[in-house]
Amino acid sequence: MIIYPAIDLRGGRVVRLTEGRFDQEKSYGDDPLAVARGFRAAGATWLHVVDLDGAKDPAKRQTPLVEKLARESGLRVQTGGGIRDEAQVAALLGAGVQRVIVGSLAVRQPDLVRGWFKSFGPEKIILSPDVRLDEAGVPRIAAAGWQETTGVALDDFLAGYLSAGLVHILCTDISRDGKLTGPNAVLYARLVKQFPSLQIQASGGVSSLDDLRALKATGSAGAIVGRALYENKFTLQQALAC
């Protein structure tokens, strides 16, 4: 299982939001490259970057900063945040990013996004279904920075992309994001079993090394770790070791 330390960018700073809410931000410094290089020095090989400004307003995308992280951190970078057209995907890949994360658009315009798998190849695109469990416990996808519920069931969404060559997904349980309450291991174990061809990255709630061990036991291909690192719940070296 790959550990993906996370950097969320807002105004050039490293921040974390709780449940994606911009009014619940905590800042962790104004030098993202130094943070990324620290992750590299600790042994990381990948970096997960979210452009929060780009997610909110495409005109404010922080592509130059993302490029700096991709080219100067020594880490392979996967990034997303408000990806809305093919030109943005091409620009990020051209900037040295390894994988581009596509969220809301993949739900709203599946035919368009399926075309990107042909244009760029399935290794270059990650779909990022962010989910809330409904009253029956069915994971349903949220969109628009988690502010909107689409009603689309996660299983139906994933099944619709298998024929396009889908390989990588990053699934976030919104109710746990940024809260250090533990990941939804049951959800990821079910997804791994139901969609064995997918490389599933778990996101949301990691607060301890035991959480990482639990995710590894589900068969998840990766785990995103953010606030737990910034608040010293454990070190990145410890995370990589376990």
C-alpha positions as CSV (number, residue, x, y, z in Angstrom):
1,M,0.0,0.0,0.0
2,I,1.4,3.4,-1.0
3,I,1.2,6.2,1.5
4,Y,0.3,9.5,-0.2
5,P,1.1,12.5,2.1
6,A,-1.2,15.3,1.2
7,I,-0.8,19.0,0.5
8,D,-3.9,21.1,0.0
9,L,-3.1,24.4,-1.5
10,R,-5.0,27.7,-0.9
11,G,-3.5,31.0,-1.8
12,G,-0.1,29.3,-2.1
13,R,-0.3,28.0,1.5
14,V,-0.6,24.5,2.9
15,V,-4.0,24.1,4.6
16,R,-6.5,21.5,5.6
17,L,-10.2,21.9,5.5
18,T,-12.8,20.0,7.6
19,E,-15.4,18.2,5.4
20,G,-14.2,20.4,2.5
21,R,-15.6,23.6,4.2
22,F,-13.6,26.7,3.3
23,D,-14.8,28.4,6.5
24,Q,-13.1,25.6,8.5
25,E,-9.5,26.0,7.4
26,K,-6.3,25.4,9.3
27,S,-3.0,26.6,7.9
28,Y,0.2,24.6,8.1
29,G,2.7,27.0,6.5
30,D,3.4,29.1,3.5
31,D,6.1,27.0,1.8
32,P,4.6,24.0,0.1
33,L,7.8,23.0,-1.6
34,A,9.6,22.8,1.7
35,V,6.8,20.6,3.1
36,A,7.0,18.3,0.0
37,R,10.8,18.0,0.2
38,G,10.4,17.1,3.9
39,F,8.1,14.3,2.8
40,R,10.7,13.1,0.2
41,A,13.4,13.2,2.9
42,A,11.2,11.0,5.1
43,G,11.0,8.4,2.3
44,A,7.8,9.2,0.5
45,T,7.7,8.5,-3.3
46,W,4.3,10.1,-4.1
47,L,2.6,13.4,-3.2
48,H,-1.1,14.1,-3.3
49,V,-1.9,17.7,-4.1
50,V,-5.3,19.4,-4.1
51,D,-5.7,22.8,-5.6
52,L,-8.5,24.3,-3.5
53,D,-8.5,27.6,-5.3
54,G,-8.8,25.9,-8.6
55,A,-11.7,23.8,-7.2
56,K,-13.5,26.9,-6.2
57,D,-12.7,29.1,-9.3
58,P,-10.9,27.7,-12.4
59,A,-9.5,31.2,-13.1
60,K,-7.5,30.9,-9.9
61,R,-5.8,27.6,-10.6
62,Q,-2.4,27.3,-9.0
63,T,-0.8,25.4,-11.9
64,P,2.6,27.1,-11.6
65,L,2.9,26.1,-8.0
66,V,1.8,22.5,-8.7
67,E,4.4,22.4,-11.5
68,K,7.0,23.5,-9.1
69,L,6.1,20.7,-6.7
70,A,6.1,18.2,-9.5
71,R,9.5,19.3,-10.9
72,E,11.4,20.2,-7.8
73,S,10.1,18.0,-4.9
74,G,11.6,14.7,-6.1
75,L,8.2,13.1,-5.7
76,R,5.7,11.8,-8.2
77,V,2.6,14.0,-8.0
78,Q,-1.1,13.3,-8.4
79,T,-3.3,16.4,-8.3
80,G,-6.8,17.7,-8.8
81,G,-9.2,20.3,-7.8
82,G,-11.9,21.6,-10.1
83,I,-10.7,19.9,-13.3
84,R,-13.3,20.9,-16.0
85,D,-11.8,20.5,-19.4
86,E,-9.2,18.5,-21.4
87,A,-6.9,21.5,-21.7
88,Q,-6.4,21.6,-17.9
89,V,-5.6,17.8,-17.9
90,A,-3.0,18.4,-20.7
91,A,-1.5,21.4,-18.9
92,L,-1.0,19.5,-15.7
93,L,0.5,16.4,-17.4
94,G,2.7,18.8,-19.4
95,A,3.8,20.4,-16.1
96,G,5.2,17.0,-14.9
97,V,2.3,15.7,-13.0
98,Q,1.9,11.9,-13.1
99,R,-1.8,11.6,-12.6
100,V,-4.7,14.0,-12.7
101,I,-7.7,13.6,-10.4
102,V,-11.1,14.2,-11.8
103,G,-14.1,14.5,-9.5
104,S,-17.4,16.2,-10.1
105,L,-17.1,16.3,-13.9
106,A,-16.8,12.5,-14.0
107,V,-20.3,12.3,-12.5
108,R,-21.9,15.1,-14.6
109,Q,-20.3,14.4,-18.0
110,P,-19.2,10.8,-18.0
111,D,-19.0,10.6,-21.8
112,L,-16.5,13.5,-21.9
113,V,-14.3,12.0,-19.2
114,R,-14.4,8.6,-20.7
115,G,-12.9,10.2,-23.8
116,W,-10.0,11.4,-21.6
117,F,-9.1,7.8,-20.9
118,K,-8.5,7.4,-24.6
119,S,-6.7,10.7,-25.0
120,F,-4.3,10.3,-22.1
121,G,-4.4,6.7,-21.1
122,P,-5.9,5.2,-17.9
123,E,-2.8,5.5,-15.9
124,K,-2.9,9.3,-16.1
125,I,-6.5,9.7,-14.8
126,I,-7.8,9.1,-11.3
127,L,-11.5,9.3,-10.7
128,S,-12.3,10.8,-7.3
129,P,-15.8,9.8,-6.1
130,D,-16.4,11.6,-2.8
131,V,-19.3,10.0,-1.0
132,R,-21.7,10.3,1.9
133,L,-23.7,7.3,3.1
134,D,-27.4,7.7,2.8
135,E,-29.9,6.5,5.4
136,A,-29.7,3.0,4.0
137,G,-25.9,3.0,4.2
138,V,-25.5,3.3,0.4
139,P,-22.5,5.5,-0.6
140,R,-23.7,8.3,-2.9
141,I,-21.5,10.7,-4.7
142,A,-21.3,14.4,-3.7
143,A,-20.1,17.1,-6.1
144,A,-19.3,20.8,-6.3
145,G,-16.7,20.7,-3.5
146,W,-19.0,18.3,-1.5
147,Q,-21.7,21.0,-1.3
148,E,-24.1,19.1,-3.7
149,T,-25.5,15.6,-3.5
150,T,-25.9,13.9,-6.9
151,G,-27.9,10.9,-5.8
152,V,-25.6,8.7,-7.9
153,A,-24.7,5.4,-6.2
154,L,-20.9,4.8,-6.0
155,D,-21.2,1.2,-7.4
156,D,-23.1,2.4,-10.5
157,F,-20.7,5.2,-11.1
158,L,-17.6,2.9,-11.0
159,A,-19.3,0.2,-13.1
160,G,-20.0,2.8,-15.8
161,Y,-16.3,3.5,-16.2
162,L,-14.9,0.0,-16.2
163,S,-15.3,-0.3,-20.0
164,A,-13.3,2.9,-20.5
165,G,-10.3,1.3,-18.8
166,L,-10.6,2.8,-15.3
167,V,-7.7,1.7,-13.1
168,H,-7.3,4.3,-10.3
169,I,-9.9,5.7,-8.0
170,L,-9.6,7.9,-4.9
171,C,-12.6,7.5,-2.7
172,T,-13.2,9.9,0.2
173,D,-15.8,9.3,2.9
174,I,-16.7,13.0,3.4
175,S,-18.1,12.5,6.9
176,R,-14.6,11.5,8.1
177,D,-12.4,13.9,6.2
178,G,-10.2,16.1,8.3
179,K,-11.7,14.9,11.5
180,L,-9.1,12.3,12.6
181,T,-11.9,9.9,13.4
182,G,-10.6,6.8,11.5
183,P,-11.2,5.7,7.9
184,N,-14.2,3.8,6.7
185,A,-12.3,0.5,6.3
186,V,-15.6,-1.4,5.7
187,L,-16.3,0.7,2.7
188,Y,-12.9,0.1,1.2
189,A,-12.8,-3.6,1.9
190,R,-16.1,-3.9,0.1
191,L,-14.9,-1.9,-2.9
192,V,-11.7,-3.9,-3.2
193,K,-13.7,-7.1,-3.2
194,Q,-16.4,-5.9,-5.6
195,F,-14.0,-4.2,-8.0
196,P,-10.8,-6.3,-8.0
197,S,-9.4,-4.7,-11.2
198,L,-9.3,-1.2,-9.6
199,Q,-6.4,0.3,-7.6
200,I,-8.3,2.0,-4.8
201,Q,-6.9,4.8,-2.7
202,A,-8.6,5.5,0.6
203,S,-9.0,9.0,1.9
204,G,-10.5,10.6,5.0
205,G,-10.1,10.1,8.7
206,V,-6.7,8.5,9.1
207,S,-5.6,9.3,12.6
208,S,-3.3,6.5,13.7
209,L,-0.9,3.8,12.6
210,D,-3.6,1.3,13.4
211,D,-5.8,3.1,10.9
212,L,-3.2,2.5,8.2
213,R,-2.8,-1.1,9.2
214,A,-6.6,-1.5,8.9
215,L,-6.6,0.0,5.5
216,K,-3.7,-2.2,4.3
217,A,-5.7,-5.2,5.5
218,T,-8.6,-4.2,3.2
219,G,-6.3,-4.5,0.2
220,S,-6.4,-0.8,-0.6
221,A,-3.7,0.2,-3.0
222,G,-3.0,3.5,-1.3
223,A,-3.9,5.8,1.6
224,I,-4.0,9.6,1.7
225,V,-2.6,11.0,4.9
226,G,-3.0,14.7,5.7
227,R,-3.9,16.2,9.0
228,A,-2.6,13.3,11.1
229,L,0.9,14.2,9.8
230,Y,0.6,17.9,10.3
231,E,-0.7,17.4,13.9
232,N,2.0,14.9,14.7
233,K,-0.2,11.9,15.4
234,F,2.6,9.9,13.9
235,T,5.6,10.6,11.6
236,L,5.7,9.8,7.9
237,Q,8.6,7.5,8.6
238,Q,6.4,5.5,11.0
239,A,3.6,5.5,8.4
240,L,5.8,4.1,5.7
241,A,7.3,1.5,8.0
242,C,3.9,0.1,9.0
